Amino acid sequence: MAIRRYLDAGAVLSPGRAVVRLVGTAANGGGLRLRFAVEPEQASRLTPGLQVLATIDTVSSPVAATVRQVSPVLDPASGLLFVEAELAPQAEQASALRPGLAAAVRLR
């Protein structure tokens, strides 16, 4: 599974700008996952098991997700750490989810 970088370190975010993408199902057969990048200073707050909320383009309400993995190594191109979280959509949200959608992630 390839990682796609949408912004460089220090880039200014604007409303509607993609910074995270749904990446598909987990290799171990788990649910839909999302991958996003964070500054190293923020990574200490994102530990496996932490609950986050993903606001996704096609879903009217935020979708709960659980952090599964935080990369221990900085991406050399961006200077960011990649985080992977497993989505836990409610039944009415699941049909609107598919790989490739843009999302924004925040702590619960």
C-alpha positions as CSV (number, residue, x, y, z in Angstrom):
1,M,0.0,0.0,0.0
2,A,1.5,3.3,-1.1
3,I,1.7,6.4,1.1
4,R,0.7,9.6,-0.6
5,R,1.8,13.0,0.7
6,Y,-0.6,15.9,0.3
7,L,1.3,18.7,2.0
8,D,4.8,19.5,2.8
9,A,6.0,20.3,6.3
10,G,5.2,23.9,7.1
11,A,2.5,24.2,4.5
12,V,-0.5,26.4,5.2
13,L,-3.8,24.5,5.4
14,S,-6.8,25.9,3.7
15,P,-10.5,24.8,4.2
16,G,-11.3,21.8,2.0
17,R,-7.6,20.8,1.4
18,A,-7.0,17.1,1.5
19,V,-4.5,16.1,4.2
20,V,-5.6,12.5,4.9
21,R,-7.1,9.8,2.7
22,L,-9.0,6.6,3.4
23,V,-6.6,3.8,2.4
24,G,-8.6,0.6,2.3
25,T,-9.0,-2.4,4.6
26,A,-6.3,-3.6,6.9
27,A,-4.1,-6.4,5.8
28,N,-5.3,-8.5,8.7
29,G,-8.9,-8.4,7.6
30,G,-9.9,-5.5,9.8
31,G,-12.1,-2.6,8.9
32,L,-11.5,0.4,6.7
33,R,-8.5,2.4,7.7
34,L,-7.2,5.9,7.2
35,R,-3.7,7.2,7.1
36,F,-2.7,10.7,8.1
37,A,0.5,12.6,8.8
38,V,1.4,14.7,11.9
39,E,4.2,16.8,13.1
40,P,6.6,14.9,15.4
41,E,5.6,17.1,18.3
42,Q,2.0,16.0,17.9
43,A,2.8,12.3,17.6
44,S,3.3,11.8,21.4
45,R,-0.4,12.5,21.9
46,L,-1.4,9.8,19.3
47,T,-0.9,6.3,20.9
48,P,-2.4,3.0,19.8
49,G,-5.9,2.7,21.2
50,L,-6.5,6.5,21.2
51,Q,-10.0,7.4,19.9
52,V,-10.1,10.1,17.2
53,L,-12.9,11.5,15.0
54,A,-12.7,11.7,11.2
55,T,-14.8,14.2,9.3
56,I,-15.2,12.6,5.9
57,D,-16.5,14.3,2.7
58,T,-19.4,11.9,2.1
59,V,-20.6,11.4,5.7
60,S,-22.8,13.9,7.4
61,S,-21.4,13.2,10.9
62,P,-17.9,12.5,12.2
63,V,-16.8,8.8,12.1
64,A,-15.1,7.3,15.2
65,A,-11.7,5.8,14.6
66,T,-9.0,4.1,16.8
67,V,-5.3,4.7,16.3
68,R,-3.7,1.4,15.5
69,Q,-0.2,2.4,14.6
70,V,2.1,5.4,14.7
71,S,5.3,5.2,12.6
72,P,8.4,5.4,14.7
73,V,10.4,6.9,11.8
74,L,10.1,10.3,10.2
75,D,9.2,10.4,6.5
76,P,12.4,11.8,5.0
77,A,10.5,13.8,2.3
78,S,8.1,15.6,4.6
79,G,9.6,15.4,8.1
80,L,6.2,14.0,9.3
81,L,5.1,10.8,11.1
82,F,2.4,8.7,9.6
83,V,-0.5,7.5,11.7
84,E,-2.9,4.7,10.8
85,A,-6.4,4.5,12.4
86,E,-9.2,2.0,12.0
87,L,-12.6,3.4,11.3
88,A,-15.6,2.3,13.4
89,P,-18.6,3.7,11.4
90,Q,-22.2,3.5,12.6
91,A,-24.4,1.5,10.4
92,E,-25.8,4.5,8.6
93,Q,-22.3,5.9,7.9
94,A,-20.8,2.7,6.5
95,S,-22.5,2.8,3.1
96,A,-21.0,6.3,2.4
97,L,-17.4,5.1,3.0
98,R,-14.9,4.0,0.4
99,P,-11.1,4.1,-0.1
100,G,-9.8,7.4,-1.6
101,L,-12.1,9.9,0.2
102,A,-10.6,13.0,1.8
103,A,-11.0,13.5,5.6
104,A,-9.9,15.6,8.5
105,V,-8.9,14.0,11.8
106,R,-9.2,15.4,15.4
107,L,-8.9,14.1,18.9
108,R,-12.1,13.1,20.6
